[in-house]
Amino acid sequence: MTDSENGTTTTDRGIGIVEGFSGFAVPDIEAARDFYAGTLGLTVTDGGMGILRIELPGGAHVIAYPKPDHVPAVYTMLNFAVGDIDVAVDTLIARGVVFERYEGSPHDAKGIVRGWGPPIAWFTDPAGNILSVLEDSVVEESAQHDE
């Protein structure tokens, strides 16, 4: 069923879902806390049972949970849209982040891939999970309006 006012699809067979979020494993919760709060500057709180709740800009959140035998994902599991990728990459490099370089991708000296869509750069968290920062012109325009 489509709501003609806002174009969203709904169903009358709902199960009472009020929120959705994703989660990922890490072998060391404290290293994850330090990285996501300290290095990335996100708000990280305890979610109970050893779980971290990581607040994402825009109101969503993800959880990180402990898994001693964790194996990192081989794909990008979390993307961060930024207004200026050069500023974001420079800041992360200054904080000790090393950017990945994938064979066949045209990286510049900083590790940013340009010309294949939005500029993007990949890096890993302490658990080896792959993350990215990518430039989003909507984020940049929004930041300019806020000034």
C-alpha positions in Angstrom: 0.0 0.0 0.0 1.4 3.4 -1.0 0.6 6.6 1.0 -0.2 9.1 -1.8 0.7 12.1 0.4 4.3 11.2 1.0 5.0 8.3 -1.5 6.0 5.8 1.2 5.1 2.2 1.1 3.3 0.8 4.1 1.7 -2.5 4.9 -1.2 -3.5 7.0 0.7 -6.6 8.2 3.1 -4.5 10.3 4.8 -6.2 13.3 5.2 -3.0 15.4 8.7 -1.9 14.2 9.5 1.5 15.7 13.2 1.8 14.9 15.9 0.1 12.9 19.6 0.0 13.5 22.6 -2.0 12.5 25.3 -3.7 14.5 28.8 -5.0 14.0 31.3 -7.0 16.0 34.7 -6.0 17.4 37.1 -8.0 19.5 38.0 -5.2 21.8 35.2 -2.9 23.0 37.5 -0.4 24.7 39.6 0.0 21.5 36.3 0.5 19.6 35.1 3.1 22.1 38.4 5.0 21.9 38.3 5.0 18.0 34.7 5.9 17.4 34.6 8.5 20.2 38.2 9.8 20.2 39.3 9.5 16.6 36.0 9.9 14.8 34.4 12.3 17.4 31.1 10.4 17.6 29.0 10.1 20.7 29.5 6.6 22.2 27.5 5.4 25.2 27.2 2.1 27.0 24.3 0.0 25.6 24.3 -2.6 28.3 25.8 -6.2 28.2 29.1 -4.9 27.0 27.6 -3.2 23.9 28.5 0.2 22.6 25.8 2.5 21.2 27.4 4.8 18.5 25.3 7.8 17.6 25.5 8.8 13.9 24.9 12.3 12.6 21.3 12.6 11.5 19.8 10.7 14.4 20.5 7.0 13.6 22.8 4.8 15.6 24.7 1.5 15.3 25.9 -0.8 18.0 29.3 -2.5 18.4 29.3 -5.7 20.3 32.1 -7.8 21.6 33.1 -11.0 19.7 36.4 -12.4 20.7 36.7 -14.5 17.4 35.7 -11.5 15.2 36.7 -11.6 11.6 36.5 -8.2 9.8 34.1 -7.7 7.0 35.6 -7.6 3.5 33.3 -4.8 2.4 32.6 -1.2 3.5 30.3 -1.6 6.6 29.9 2.0 7.5 30.1 5.2 5.4 30.4 8.7 6.7 29.3 11.6 4.4 31.4 14.7 4.8 31.2 18.2 3.3 34.9 18.4 2.4 36.7 15.1 2.0 40.1 16.8 2.0 39.5 18.3 5.4 38.1 15.0 6.7 41.0 13.0 5.4 43.7 15.5 6.6 42.1 15.5 10.1 41.9 11.7 10.3 45.5 11.4 9.1 46.6 13.8 11.8 44.7 11.5 14.3 46.7 8.5 13.1 44.3 7.0 10.6 45.9 5.2 7.7 43.9 5.1 4.5 43.5 1.9 2.4 44.6 1.7 -1.2 42.8 -0.9 -3.4 44.5 -2.1 -6.5 42.8 -0.8 -9.6 41.4 2.3 -7.9 42.9 5.7 -8.9 43.9 7.0 -5.4 45.6 10.4 -5.0 48.5 10.9 -2.6 46.1 11.1 0.4 44.3 7.9 -0.6 41.2 9.6 -2.0 39.5 8.1 -5.1 38.1 10.8 -7.3 36.2 10.6 -10.6 34.2 7.4 -9.9 31.3 9.1 -8.3 31.7 11.1 -5.1 35.2 11.4 -3.8 35.8 8.6 -1.3 38.5 7.2 1.0 38.6 4.0 2.9 40.1 3.2 6.3 39.6 0.6 9.0 38.7 0.7 12.6 40.9 -1.1 15.2 39.0 -4.4 14.5 39.8 -4.2 10.8 36.2 -3.3 9.8 36.2 -1.2 6.6 34.8 2.3 6.8 34.8 5.3 4.4 34.4 9.0 4.2 32.9 10.3 1.1 32.2 13.8 0.0 28.5 14.7 -0.2 27.6 18.0 -1.9 24.3 18.1 0.1 26.3 18.0 3.4 28.6 20.8 2.2 25.6 23.0 1.0 23.9 22.4 4.4 27.0 23.4 6.3 27.3 26.6 4.2 23.7 27.5 5.0 24.3 27.0 8.8 27.2 29.6 8.8 
